[in-house]
Amino acid sequence: MADTEVVDPPQTTIPSPPPSGTEPTPNDGNALTTQPTETAITTTTEADGTQKKKKIIRRKRRPARPQVDPATIKSEPPPQTGTVFNIWYNKWSGGDREDKYLSKQAASSRCNVAKDSGYTRADKVAGSYFCLFFARGLCPKGHECEYLHRLPTLHDLFNPNVDCFGRDKFSDYRDDMGGVGSFMRQNRTLYVGRIHVTDDIEEVVARHFAEWGQVERTRVLTNRGVAFVTYTNEANAQFAKEAMAHQSLDHSEILNVRWATVDPNPLAQKREARRLEEQAAEAVRRALPAEFVAEIEGRDPEARKRKKIEGSFGLDGYEPPDEVWYTRTKELEDAGTAPQLEAPEQHLMIESAPPAAAAPFQQEQQQSGGIFSNSTVAALQGLAGGNVTTQKAAPSSGPLVAYGSDDESD
C-alpha cells in the first residue's frame, strides 16, 4: 500500500500568510496585493520502493481593487439632468445617463474585468447583487464593497422583478428602450448604435461584447452601424448594457446601448419559443429522478420491454399510448393489484335477492296457493278483522286470445 507524506518546503519559498480574519491592504492606491499562495510537497512511496514527489500550489482568490482613487470622489449634489430633484434618491428625475439629448458625452472610465474583479464582502452573503459602479468602472471601495465585483454566471439567480444590480424593473419599457427594463419579458438582446463602420465591424463588435459573458448570437447591420447582441444569460446582458453604455470600440465613437425590441422575424420567434421550452424541459428533467426520466425518454430497454409485454392488456398487436400506459400503471401501483383488461367490479343499482333469502318466500307462496304468502295474509286479516279471504287462482284453460285488442266484438 502506498504511503503519503507531506513535507513543508523551505521557508524561503512560502510567503508568510496573514493572520486569520485580516484582509489585504492597498499598495499604492491602484493595485492590491493578492493573498499568498500555499505550497506543499507530497512524497508518495510506491510498492516497488520508488518515491515520487509532487509539488502542489494553491492560489487563493485575489481581492477586488479600487477602480478609482477614493480621494477624487466629491460629495456634492449631482448635476441637473432633469426638472425635479428627488430628495430621497438625491438625483434629478426626468433625465439620466441614457438620455439621448442630455448625455452624449463619452464615459469617463471603463471596467477591466481581468484586473478589477476579485472577492468582496458580498461574497460571504448569499444572494448578493452586483456592483453597478464596478460595471461602469467607478467603484472606489474595492474589496470593502458590499456588492459583487465579478461577472454574472448561470448560477446567479435573482427575482424576475429586479435586475442583477438589485434595481426594480417596470411593467413596460421606456419609450427609448433604456432604463432597467421590464419584468414582463426575458430580454437577453441589446441594441447597439453609433458604431463606426469598418470592414471588420463584425469582429470588433463580437470581441468587445464577449468580455461580459457568453454571446449566443451577434447580428450586425453594416450599412447602418447597428448591431444586436444576444447573450446566453440575461444577467450578463444587464451587466453588458451598463458596462458598454457611452463606451467606444476601436474608434472614438460613443455607443448607444439599449434594450432590443421583439424580433418580428417568425423564425426568431419560433427559435425563442423553442429555447424556452427546452429550458423548462431541462428544469423538469433535473427535478425528476434519473431512472424515471430515462423511462419517459425511452432510454431504458427494460422499461420498453415491460411496456411491450404488459401494455398489450392481453390483446395481440395492441400498443397503448403513453398517456394510457402511465395512467393505468399509476392506478395499479396505488391499488396494489395486477393489470386487468376489464373494468373494475361495479355495484348494480337494482340487485336481486340472494337464493337463500328467496327460498322461504317461494315455499310460503306455494303452500297458500295464491299470490300472497301465509304471513302476508295473516297480517291483512288482523287489520281487516278477519274478513279477508283468499281464493286460489283458477288454472287457465288456454292462452289469452285477443287480449288488449281494439276489436269492439270482445
C-alpha positions as CSV (number, residue, x, y, z in Angstrom):
1,M,0.0,0.0,0.0
2,A,1.4,3.4,-0.9
3,D,2.3,5.8,1.8
4,T,1.7,9.6,1.6
5,E,3.9,12.1,3.4
6,V,3.5,15.8,3.3
7,V,6.7,17.8,3.8
8,D,6.8,21.5,4.4
9,P,9.0,23.3,1.8
10,P,11.8,25.7,2.9
11,Q,10.6,29.0,4.4
12,T,12.1,31.0,1.6
13,T,9.6,29.6,-0.9
14,I,6.5,30.3,1.1
15,P,5.4,33.8,1.9
16,S,4.1,34.2,5.4
17,P,0.3,34.1,5.4
18,P,-1.6,37.0,7.1
19,P,-3.4,36.4,10.4
20,S,-6.9,34.9,10.1
21,G,-9.7,37.4,9.6
22,T,-7.4,40.1,8.1
23,E,-7.7,41.4,4.6
24,P,-5.0,42.7,2.2
25,T,-4.4,46.4,2.1
26,P,-3.7,48.6,-0.9
27,N,-0.1,49.0,-2.1
28,D,-0.2,52.3,-4.0
29,G,-3.9,53.0,-4.3
30,N,-4.2,51.4,-7.8
31,A,-3.4,47.7,-7.1
32,L,-4.0,45.4,-4.2
33,T,-1.6,42.6,-3.0
34,T,-3.1,39.2,-3.6
35,Q,-3.3,36.6,-0.9
36,P,-0.2,34.4,-0.6
37,T,0.0,31.0,-2.2
38,E,0.1,27.8,-0.3
39,T,2.8,25.3,-1.5
40,A,3.1,21.7,-0.4
41,I,5.4,18.8,-1.5
42,T,3.8,15.4,-1.4
43,T,6.0,12.3,-1.3
44,T,4.4,9.0,-2.4
45,T,6.1,5.7,-1.9
46,E,5.2,3.0,-4.4
47,A,5.0,-0.7,-3.9
48,D,8.4,-1.2,-5.6
49,G,10.1,1.2,-3.2
50,T,10.4,4.1,-5.6
51,Q,9.4,7.6,-4.4
52,K,7.6,10.2,-6.4
53,K,7.4,13.9,-5.3
54,K,4.6,16.2,-6.4
55,K,4.6,20.0,-5.8
56,I,1.1,21.4,-5.2
57,I,0.5,25.1,-5.4
58,R,-2.9,26.5,-4.4
59,R,-3.6,30.1,-5.3
60,K,-6.4,31.9,-3.4
61,R,-8.7,34.4,-5.0
62,R,-7.4,38.0,-5.0
63,P,-9.3,40.9,-3.5
64,A,-11.0,43.4,-5.7
65,R,-9.0,46.6,-6.3
66,P,-10.4,50.1,-6.2
67,Q,-11.1,51.3,-9.7
68,V,-10.7,55.0,-8.9
69,D,-8.9,56.9,-6.2
70,P,-11.3,57.4,-3.2
71,A,-9.7,60.9,-2.7
72,T,-11.1,62.1,-6.0
73,I,-14.7,61.3,-5.1
74,K,-16.5,64.5,-4.2
75,S,-19.6,64.5,-2.1
76,E,-21.5,67.3,-3.9
77,P,-25.0,67.3,-5.4
78,P,-25.2,65.7,-8.8
79,P,-25.5,68.0,-11.9
80,Q,-29.0,68.9,-13.0
81,T,-30.2,66.5,-15.7
82,G,-34.0,66.9,-15.2
83,T,-36.6,69.2,-14.0
84,V,-37.5,67.8,-10.5
85,F,-35.0,66.9,-7.7
86,N,-35.7,63.8,-5.8
87,I,-34.6,64.3,-2.2
88,W,-34.9,60.6,-1.3
89,Y,-32.6,59.3,-4.1
90,N,-30.5,62.5,-4.3
91,K,-30.9,62.9,-8.1
92,W,-32.9,64.7,-10.7
93,S,-35.8,63.0,-12.3
94,G,-36.5,63.3,-16.0
95,G,-33.1,62.5,-17.3
96,D,-30.2,60.1,-16.8
97,R,-27.0,58.9,-18.4
98,E,-29.1,57.2,-21.2
99,D,-31.0,60.3,-22.3
100,K,-30.1,60.8,-26.0
101,Y,-30.3,64.6,-25.6
102,L,-28.6,65.2,-22.2
103,S,-25.9,62.6,-22.2
104,K,-23.9,62.3,-25.3
105,Q,-20.5,62.5,-23.6
106,A,-18.1,59.6,-23.5
107,A,-17.8,57.5,-20.4
108,S,-15.1,58.7,-18.0
109,S,-13.9,55.1,-17.2
110,R,-14.4,51.5,-18.3
111,C,-14.4,48.3,-16.3
112,N,-11.4,45.9,-16.8
113,V,-12.6,42.5,-15.7
114,A,-9.2,40.9,-15.8
115,K,-7.7,43.4,-13.4
116,D,-10.6,44.8,-11.3
117,S,-12.6,41.7,-10.4
118,G,-12.0,39.9,-7.1
119,Y,-13.7,39.0,-3.9
120,T,-15.5,41.5,-1.7
121,R,-17.6,41.4,1.4
122,A,-20.6,40.4,-0.7
123,D,-19.1,37.0,-1.4
124,K,-19.8,36.0,2.2
125,V,-23.5,36.9,1.8
126,A,-25.7,34.6,-0.3
127,G,-27.9,36.3,-2.9
128,S,-25.8,39.5,-3.1
129,Y,-26.2,41.8,-6.1
130,F,-23.5,43.1,-8.5
131,C,-21.9,46.5,-8.1
132,L,-23.3,49.0,-10.6
133,F,-20.3,51.2,-10.2
134,F,-18.0,48.3,-10.8
135,A,-19.7,47.6,-14.1
136,R,-19.1,51.3,-15.0
137,G,-15.5,51.2,-13.8
138,L,-16.1,53.8,-11.0
139,C,-16.1,51.8,-7.7
140,P,-13.7,53.3,-5.2
141,K,-14.2,50.7,-2.4
142,G,-12.5,47.7,-3.8
143,H,-12.7,44.6,-1.6
144,E,-14.6,46.6,1.0
145,C,-17.6,47.0,-1.3
146,E,-20.9,45.4,-0.2
147,Y,-21.6,44.2,-3.8
148,L,-20.1,41.6,-6.1
149,H,-17.1,42.6,-8.3
150,R,-17.2,39.9,-10.9
151,L,-19.2,38.8,-14.0
152,P,-22.5,37.1,-13.6
153,T,-22.8,33.4,-14.2
154,L,-25.6,30.9,-14.8
155,H,-25.7,30.1,-11.1
156,D,-26.6,33.7,-10.1
157,L,-30.4,33.7,-9.9
158,F,-32.4,36.7,-9.0
159,N,-36.1,37.7,-8.6
160,P,-37.6,38.4,-12.0
161,N,-38.8,41.8,-10.6
162,V,-35.2,43.1,-10.2
163,D,-32.1,43.1,-12.3
164,C,-28.6,41.8,-11.3
165,F,-27.8,45.1,-9.7
166,G,-30.9,45.0,-7.4
167,R,-32.9,47.7,-9.2
168,D,-36.6,47.3,-9.6
169,K,-38.0,46.6,-13.1
170,F,-41.2,48.0,-14.5
171,S,-44.1,46.5,-16.4
172,D,-43.4,48.4,-19.6
173,Y,-40.2,49.5,-21.3
174,R,-39.4,53.1,-21.7
175,D,-40.1,54.9,-24.9
176,D,-36.4,54.9,-25.8
177,M,-35.9,51.2,-24.6
178,G,-33.5,52.4,-22.0
179,G,-33.5,52.1,-18.2
180,V,-33.7,48.9,-16.1
181,G,-36.2,47.1,-18.4
182,S,-39.5,45.2,-18.0
183,F,-40.3,42.1,-16.0
184,M,-42.9,41.0,-18.5
185,R,-40.3,39.6,-20.9
186,Q,-37.0,37.9,-20.5
187,N,-34.8,40.1,-22.7
188,R,-31.3,38.9,-23.5
189,T,-30.7,41.1,-26.6
190,L,-29.0,44.5,-26.7
191,Y,-29.3,47.1,-29.3
192,V,-26.0,48.9,-30.1
193,G,-26.0,52.0,-32.2
194,R,-23.5,54.6,-33.4
195,I,-20.9,52.1,-34.4
196,H,-18.1,53.3,-36.6
197,V,-18.5,51.3,-39.8
198,T,-15.3,49.5,-40.9
199,D,-14.5,46.3,-42.9
200,D,-14.1,44.3,-39.7
201,I,-17.1,45.7,-37.8
202,E,-18.5,42.2,-37.0
203,E,-15.2,41.1,-35.5
204,V,-14.9,44.3,-33.5
205,V,-18.4,44.0,-32.0
206,A,-18.0,40.4,-31.2
207,R,-14.6,40.9,-29.5
208,H,-15.7,43.8,-27.3
209,F,-19.1,42.4,-26.1
210,A,-17.6,38.9,-25.5
211,E,-15.8,40.4,-22.4
212,W,-19.1,40.5,-20.4
213,G,-20.3,36.9,-20.9
214,Q,-21.1,34.2,-23.3
215,V,-22.6,35.6,-26.5
216,E,-25.2,33.4,-28.2
217,R,-25.8,35.4,-31.4
218,T,-24.5,38.6,-33.0
219,R,-26.2,40.4,-35.9
220,V,-24.6,43.5,-37.4
221,L,-26.2,45.8,-39.9
222,T,-23.1,47.1,-41.6
223,N,-24.8,49.9,-43.6
224,R,-26.5,51.5,-40.6
225,G,-23.7,50.9,-38.0
226,V,-26.1,49.0,-35.7
227,A,-25.7,45.6,-34.0
228,F,-27.9,43.2,-32.0
229,V,-26.0,41.2,-29.4
230,T,-27.8,38.3,-27.7
231,Y,-26.3,36.8,-24.5
232,T,-26.9,33.3,-23.2
233,N,-27.7,34.6,-19.7
234,E,-30.0,37.6,-19.0
235,A,-27.8,38.8,-16.1
236,N,-24.8,39.1,-18.5
237,A,-27.0,41.2,-20.9
238,Q,-27.9,43.5,-18.0
239,F,-24.2,43.8,-16.9
240,A,-23.1,44.5,-20.5
241,K,-25.7,47.2,-21.0
242,E,-24.2,49.2,-18.1
243,A,-20.6,48.4,-18.9
244,M,-20.8,49.4,-22.6
245,A,-23.0,52.5,-22.3
246,H,-21.2,55.5,-23.8
247,Q,-18.1,53.5,-24.4
248,S,-16.1,53.2,-27.6
249,L,-14.9,50.2,-29.6
250,D,-11.7,50.6,-31.7
251,H,-12.5,54.2,-32.6
252,S,-13.7,57.3,-30.9
253,E,-17.4,56.7,-31.3
254,I,-19.9,56.9,-28.4
255,L,-22.1,53.8,-28.3
256,N,-25.8,54.0,-27.7
257,V,-26.8,50.8,-25.9
258,R,-30.5,50.0,-25.4
259,W,-32.8,47.0,-24.9
260,A,-33.8,45.4,-28.2
261,T,-37.5,45.1,-29.1
262,V,-39.2,41.9,-30.0
263,D,-37.8,40.5,-33.3
264,P,-40.6,40.4,-35.8
265,N,-39.0,37.6,-37.7
266,P,-41.2,34.5,-37.4
267,L,-38.1,32.2,-37.4
268,A,-36.6,34.2,-34.5
269,Q,-39.9,33.9,-32.5
270,K,-40.0,30.2,-33.1
271,R,-36.4,29.9,-32.0
272,E,-37.1,31.8,-28.8
273,A,-40.2,29.7,-28.1
274,R,-38.2,26.5,-28.6
275,R,-35.4,27.8,-26.3
276,L,-38.0,28.5,-23.6
277,E,-39.5,25.0,-24.0
278,E,-36.0,23.4,-23.8
279,Q,-35.2,25.4,-20.7
280,A,-38.4,24.3,-19.0
281,A,-37.9,20.7,-20.0
282,E,-34.3,20.9,-18.6
283,A,-35.7,22.2,-15.3
284,V,-38.2,19.4,-15.1
285,R,-35.6,16.8,-16.0
286,R,-33.4,18.0,-13.2
287,A,-36.3,17.8,-10.7
288,L,-37.3,14.2,-11.6
289,P,-35.3,11.0,-10.7
290,A,-32.8,9.9,-13.4
291,E,-34.4,6.4,-13.8
292,F,-37.9,8.0,-14.3
293,V,-36.5,10.4,-16.9
294,A,-34.8,7.6,-18.7
295,E,-38.1,5.6,-18.8
296,I,-40.0,8.5,-20.2
297,E,-37.5,9.3,-22.9
298,G,-37.3,5.7,-23.9
299,R,-33.7,5.2,-23.0
300,D,-34.4,2.3,-20.6
301,P,-34.5,-1.1,-22.5
302,E,-36.1,-2.9,-19.6
303,A,-38.9,-0.4,-19.4
304,R,-39.6,-0.7,-23.1
305,K,-39.7,-4.5,-22.9
306,R,-42.0,-4.4,-19.9
307,K,-44.3,-1.9,-21.6
308,K,-44.5,-4.1,-24.7
309,I,-45.5,-7.2,-22.7
310,E,-47.7,-5.7,-20.0
311,G,-49.1,-2.9,-22.1
312,S,-51.0,-5.1,-24.6
313,F,-53.6,-5.9,-21.9
314,G,-53.9,-9.4,-23.3
315,L,-54.6,-8.2,-26.9
316,D,-52.3,-9.3,-29.6
317,G,-50.8,-6.4,-31.6
318,Y,-52.2,-3.7,-29.3
319,E,-49.8,-1.0,-28.1
320,P,-51.4,1.6,-25.8
321,P,-50.5,5.3,-25.9
322,D,-48.1,6.7,-23.3
323,E,-51.0,8.5,-21.5
324,V,-53.0,5.3,-21.1
325,W,-49.9,3.3,-20.1
326,Y,-48.7,5.7,-17.4
327,T,-52.2,6.4,-16.1
328,R,-53.0,2.7,-15.8
329,T,-49.6,1.9,-14.2
330,K,-50.2,4.6,-11.6
331,E,-53.7,3.2,-10.8
332,L,-52.3,-0.3,-10.4
333,E,-49.5,0.9,-8.2
334,D,-51.9,2.8,-5.9
335,A,-54.3,-0.2,-5.8
336,G,-51.6,-2.8,-5.5
337,T,-53.3,-5.2,-7.9
338,A,-52.2,-6.9,-11.1
339,P,-53.1,-5.5,-14.5
340,Q,-56.5,-6.4,-15.8
341,L,-58.3,-5.7,-19.1
342,E,-61.9,-5.4,-17.9
343,A,-63.2,-2.6,-15.8
344,P,-63.3,-3.0,-12.0
345,E,-66.4,-4.6,-10.5
346,Q,-69.3,-2.1,-10.0
347,H,-72.4,-2.5,-7.8
348,L,-75.7,-2.6,-9.7
349,M,-78.5,-0.1,-8.9
350,I,-81.1,-2.9,-8.5
351,E,-79.9,-6.3,-7.2
352,S,-81.9,-9.5,-7.0
353,A,-82.3,-11.2,-3.6
354,P,-79.9,-14.0,-2.8
355,P,-81.2,-17.5,-3.3
356,A,-81.1,-18.4,0.4
357,A,-83.4,-15.5,1.2
358,A,-85.9,-16.2,-1.6
359,A,-86.4,-19.9,-0.8
360,P,-88.8,-19.4,2.3
361,F,-90.9,-16.9,0.4
362,Q,-91.4,-19.3,-2.5
363,Q,-92.4,-22.2,-0.1
364,E,-95.0,-20.0,1.6
365,Q,-96.4,-18.9,-1.7
366,Q,-96.8,-22.5,-2.9
367,Q,-98.5,-23.5,0.4
368,S,-101.0,-20.7,0.3
369,G,-101.9,-21.4,-3.3
370,G,-102.2,-17.7,-4.1
371,I,-100.0,-14.8,-4.9
372,F,-99.6,-13.8,-1.2
373,S,-97.7,-15.7,1.4
374,N,-99.3,-17.0,4.6
375,S,-97.6,-14.4,6.7
376,T,-98.9,-11.6,4.5
377,V,-102.5,-13.0,4.6
378,A,-102.3,-13.2,8.4
379,A,-101.3,-9.6,8.6
380,L,-104.1,-8.5,6.4
381,Q,-106.7,-10.4,8.3
382,G,-105.5,-8.8,11.5
383,L,-106.0,-5.4,10.1
384,A,-109.5,-6.1,8.5
385,G,-110.9,-8.1,11.4
386,G,-110.7,-11.5,9.8
387,N,-112.9,-10.7,6.8
388,V,-110.1,-11.2,4.2
389,T,-110.5,-14.4,2.3
390,T,-108.1,-16.0,-0.1
391,Q,-109.1,-17.8,-3.3
392,K,-106.9,-19.9,-5.5
393,A,-106.3,-18.7,-9.0
394,A,-108.2,-20.8,-11.5
395,P,-105.9,-22.6,-13.9
396,S,-106.1,-21.1,-17.3
397,S,-107.7,-23.2,-20.0
398,G,-105.6,-21.8,-22.8
399,P,-103.9,-18.7,-24.0
400,L,-105.5,-15.3,-23.7
401,V,-106.9,-14.6,-27.2
402,A,-107.4,-11.0,-28.4
403,Y,-106.2,-9.6,-25.1
404,G,-106.0,-5.9,-25.2
405,S,-107.2,-5.7,-28.8
406,D,-109.2,-2.9,-30.4
407,D,-111.9,-5.2,-31.6
408,E,-115.4,-4.0,-30.3
409,S,-116.8,-7.5,-30.6
410,D,-114.9,-8.5,-27.5
